Amino acid sequence: MNEFIEKTLYSEGTSGKIYKCIWKTNECKVVALKVSTLSIQRMPHRPDYEIKLLTELKHKNIVEPLKTFRYGQNFVLVLPFLPYDLLSVLSKNNDPEWLKEQLKGITSALAYIHEKGIIHRDINPQNIMFLSEKGPAMLIDFSTAWSSENPGNEVKGKLVTDVATGPYRPPELLLSYTNYETALDMWSWGVTMAQMFTHENKPLFDSGSGENFGYSDLLLLSSIFKTLGTPTKETWDEIDELPDFKKVHFINYTAQSWEMILPNAPYDARDLISNLITYSFKKRLTAKKALNHFYFSKT
């Protein structure tokens, strides 16, 4: 660790601490150290698997580690220091073609990992970072990722539901569905994309502040239902597969139109988002199909 100097704590999360520092033996680059302590790790966080994934994945829109090593009881990832997240860059660059290019890049990254059977499980604006305000967008934080080839302690069909962040969590997770696949990421990505067009770039759904009292699953479900309408067998094919849906009596809300939900979004963006934020996870667009949507192909 002596090769890294002027370390300052940049952020701290469940999966570890991020330090900003100077790598003195590598041209004095400013880098980020992601330090994960093994003794405090809890499922679904797997720092060892994150290191394995990021070392193997090769895509221009996925962050690539500069170095990895063990330091005592810690796993350390040396990463490029990415100072901007999606929302902070958006506040400084409102060019719709530039935004489209960044969103297409992350969609391409999702298609790439999904093709390999990897579910990211934490798609949100804070996990899309930039080295500069010009781009490109980089997908980060694979600490809760899962794949059938390296499942860890999670068996396919019985995956944990304590994944994804606040308002980006899909409704099947909130209703204890454990047999999810890559469509889980596409809901979160749809909600993230929608936020690019909401008033003041606020999250599309309300799950509570997440600060003093944490996020609320019931509040989030209520917000989703008020927006998209309370689901029925007609609007959610897999509703009978959801363990907790019948445990709560939900108020019957009528769906709003997407013109009302995202009045500031262009039609092509609304159409794409509406095909991602759909109850039936079997009907959500895959990342591969989303790449061929006319929002991305239209010039």
HELIX and SHEET records of a PDB file:
HELIX    1   1 LEU A   38  ILE A   40  5                                   3    
HELIX    2   2 PRO A   47  GLU A   56  1                                  10    
HELIX    3   3 LEU A   86  LEU A   90  1                                   5    
HELIX    4   4 PRO A   96  GLU A  115  1                                  20    
HELIX    5   5 PRO A  125  ASN A  127  5                                   3    
HELIX    6   6 GLY A  166  TYR A  168  5                                   3    
HELIX    7   7 PRO A  171  LEU A  174  1                                   4    
HELIX    8   8 ALA A  183  GLN A  195  1                                  13    
HELIX    9   9 HIS A  199  ASN A  201  5                                   3    
HELIX   10  10 ASP A  217  LEU A  228  1                                  12    
HELIX   11  11 ILE A  239  GLU A  241  5                                   3    
HELIX   12  12 PHE A  245  LYS A  247  5                                   3    
HELIX   13  13 TRP A  258  ILE A  261  1                                   4    
HELIX   14  14 TYR A  267  SER A  274  1                                   8    
HELIX   15  15 ALA A  287  LEU A  291  1                                   5    
HELIX   16  16 PHE A  294  SER A  297  1                                   4    
SHEET    1   A 5 PHE A   4  GLY A  13  0                                        
SHEET    2   A 5 GLY A  16  TRP A  23 -1                                        
SHEET    3   A 5 LYS A  29  THR A  37 -1                                        
SHEET    4   A 5 ASN A  74  PRO A  80 -1                                        
SHEET    5   A 5 LYS A  67  TYR A  71 -1                                        
SHEET    1   B 3 TYR A  84  ASP A  85  0                                        
SHEET    2   B 3 ILE A 128  PHE A 130 -1                                        
SHEET    3   B 3 MET A 138  LEU A 139 -1                                        
SHEET    1   C 2 ILE A 118  ILE A 119  0                                        
SHEET    2   C 2 TRP A 146  SER A 147 -1                                        
END                                                                             
